[in-house]
Every structure is written in structure tokens, then in C-alpha cells.
């Protein structure tokens, strides 16, 4: 059990770091880097799948697809959704596993 919790905490930390990076990457559409956004979103999807956060993984994959297609308006919408779900998912991983303190 301790090993599983360690994995969850490590992946959770990676998710938090990557979500923060996406927040910075998507902050100003004039400076949007589609390639970095796509890469970061794909990494989030992989991390989320690893610890069973399927909604987060799905939306991160959608963000990566929008970035790959260079579709700015769709990317803005899916990125906003990803950040909302990401915040909620990170909080839930702590609460549901009793790791909040």
C-alpha cells in the first residue's frame, strides 16, 4: 500500500507541474506554442491514465488533438476545461486516498 501511495503522490506531483505549465503556455493566445501545448497535454493524459483519472486523461487527449490541429478557439475551450478538471482531480486524489494531511 505504501508503494502505491508513493506512486500516486509522484504522479500527482507530475500532473500538478504539467497543469501549471499548461496554464502558462495557454495564458496569452498571441504567444501560444502549439507544439509544447500538445506535448504537455499528452504527458498529462499518460500520467492521468496511470492513476485512473480517466476524465482528466480524456480531456488532456482532446487538448493535444486541438493543439495538433492548430485550432486556437477549440484549444482555448478544451484547455479551460482541462484546467478545471485537473484542479478537481488533484484535490480528489488527496481526499479519496486520505493523503490530505
C-alpha positions in Angstrom: 0.0 0.0 0.0 2.8 2.4 0.8 4.4 1.8 -2.6 1.1 2.6 -4.3 0.6 5.8 -2.4 4.2 6.8 -3.3 3.4 6.3 -7.0 0.2 8.2 -6.7 1.9 11.1 -5.0 4.7 11.1 -7.5 2.3 11.1 -10.5 0.1 13.7 -8.7 3.2 15.9 -8.4 3.9 15.5 -12.2 0.3 16.3 -13.0 0.4 19.5 -10.9 3.6 20.6 -12.6 2.3 19.9 -16.1 -1.0 21.6 -15.4 0.9 24.7 -14.1 3.0 24.6 -17.3 -0.2 24.5 -19.4 -1.6 27.4 -17.5 1.4 29.4 -18.5 1.5 28.1 -22.1 -2.2 28.9 -22.7 -2.2 32.2 -20.9 -1.8 34.5 -23.9 -3.1 33.2 -27.3 -0.6 35.5 -29.1 2.3 33.5 -27.7 0.7 30.1 -27.8 3.1 27.3 -28.6 1.0 24.6 -30.1 3.8 22.0 -30.1 4.7 22.5 -26.4 1.0 22.5 -25.5 0.4 19.3 -27.4 3.4 17.6 -25.8 2.4 18.7 -22.3 -1.2 17.6 -22.8 -0.1 14.2 -24.0 2.1 13.7 -20.9 -0.8 14.8 -18.7 -3.0 12.2 -20.4 -0.4 9.5 -19.8 0.0 10.4 -16.1 -3.7 10.6 -15.6 -4.2 7.1 -17.1 -1.5 5.7 -14.8 -3.5 6.6 -11.7 -7.0 6.0 -13.0 -8.1 9.6 -13.7 -9.9 8.8 -16.9 -11.8 12.0 -17.3 -8.6 14.0 -17.0 -6.9 11.7 -19.5 -9.7 12.1 -22.0 -9.8 15.9 -21.8 -6.0 16.1 -22.0 -6.1 14.0 -25.2 -8.7 16.4 -26.6 -6.3 19.3 -25.8 -3.5 17.6 -27.5 -5.7 16.9 -30.6 -6.7 20.6 -30.8 -3.1 21.7 -30.4 -2.0 19.3 -33.1 -4.7 20.7 -35.4 -3.6 24.2 -34.6 -7.3 25.0 -33.8 -6.9 28.0 -31.4 -10.6 28.5 -30.4 -11.1 24.8 -29.8 -7.8 24.6 -27.9 -8.8 27.6 -25.7 -12.1 25.9 -24.8 -10.7 22.4 -24.1 -7.7 23.8 -22.2 -10.0 25.7 -19.9 -11.9 22.5 -19.3 -8.7 20.6 -18.7 -7.5 23.1 -16.1 -10.9 22.9 -14.2 -10.9 19.1 -14.3 -7.3 19.0 -13.4 -7.7 21.1 -10.3 -10.7 19.0 -9.2 -8.9 15.7 -9.9 -5.8 16.6 -8.0 -7.9 17.6 -5.0 -9.9 14.3 -5.2 -6.7 12.2 -5.4 -5.8 13.6 -2.0 -9.2 13.4 -0.4 -10.2 9.9 -1.6 -6.9 8.3 -0.6 -6.7 10.0 2.8 -3.5 11.8 1.8 -4.6 15.3 2.7 -2.7 15.7 5.8 
